[in-house]
Amino acid sequence: MTEPVKGPVSYFPSIEKKYGRPITEWKDLIRSSPLTKHMELVSWLKTEHGLGHGHANALVAHTLAEDSGK
């Protein structure tokens, strides 16, 4: 039996389904943004790209953690 997916990654299937873009595109967008702070990026995804708070937060948290090597 496999472990259930936990954390920000658990949102990824629903993000791809709801917004029609692969996670790699969202991560590339986050990385190309001049913004660097977590909540600035979350707000930007919500206002400029129409994501819900939970989805934006999951993408930003995962991308920033990945980039910091955590």
KALINVEN-V649386 format. One record per residue. N is the residue number from 0. PHI is phi in degrees with one decimal (none if undefined). OMEGA is omega in radians with two decimals (* if undefined). D_CENTER is the distance of its C-alpha to the mean C-alpha in whole Angstrom. Layout:
N_PHI_OMEGA_D_CENTER, N_PHI_OMEGA_D_CENTER
This chain:
0_none_-3.12_27, 1_-90.1_3.09_24, 2_-71.0_3.06_22, 3_-66.4_3.12_19, 4_-71.2_-3.12_15, 5_-123.9_3.07_14, 6_78.2_-3.08_11, 7_-56.3_-3.10_8, 8_-61.6_-3.13_9, 9_-64.8_3.12_11, 10_-83.6_-2.97_9, 11_-57.5_3.13_8, 12_-59.6_-3.13_11, 13_-72.5_3.08_11, 14_-65.1_3.14_8, 15_-62.2_-3.13_10, 16_-67.4_-3.05_14, 17_-71.7_-3.02_13, 18_-105.9_3.01_12, 19_69.6_3.11_14, 20_-127.2_3.08_11, 21_-70.0_-3.12_11, 22_-58.3_-3.14_7, 23_-59.8_3.10_9, 24_-66.6_3.13_10, 25_-62.9_3.13_6, 26_-63.5_3.10_6, 27_-62.2_3.09_10, 28_-61.0_3.14_10, 29_-61.4_-3.11_8, 30_-67.6_-3.12_11, 31_-87.2_3.12_13, 32_-70.2_3.06_13, 33_-72.4_3.13_16, 34_-75.0_-3.12_14, 35_-129.2_-3.10_14, 36_-85.4_-3.06_13, 37_-50.7_-3.05_11, 38_-70.4_3.04_12, 39_-63.9_3.13_13, 40_-65.7_3.11_9, 41_-61.1_3.14_8, 42_-60.8_3.13_12, 43_-62.8_3.11_11, 44_-62.5_-3.14_9, 45_-69.0_-3.05_11, 46_-79.7_-3.06_14, 47_-87.8_-3.04_14, 48_-123.8_3.02_12, 49_73.9_3.12_13, 50_-77.6_3.01_9, 51_-74.8_-3.08_11, 52_-59.5_-3.10_10, 53_-62.4_3.14_9, 54_-67.6_3.12_6, 55_-62.2_-3.14_5, 56_-61.9_3.14_6, 57_-62.7_3.14_5, 58_-63.1_-3.12_1, 59_-66.7_-3.13_4, 60_-58.2_-3.11_7, 61_-66.6_-3.11_6, 62_-65.5_-3.14_6, 63_-65.8_3.11_9, 64_-64.6_3.12_11, 65_-61.9_-3.12_11, 66_-71.0_3.13_13, 67_-89.2_3.10_15, 68_83.3_-3.13_16, 69_-89.5_*_15
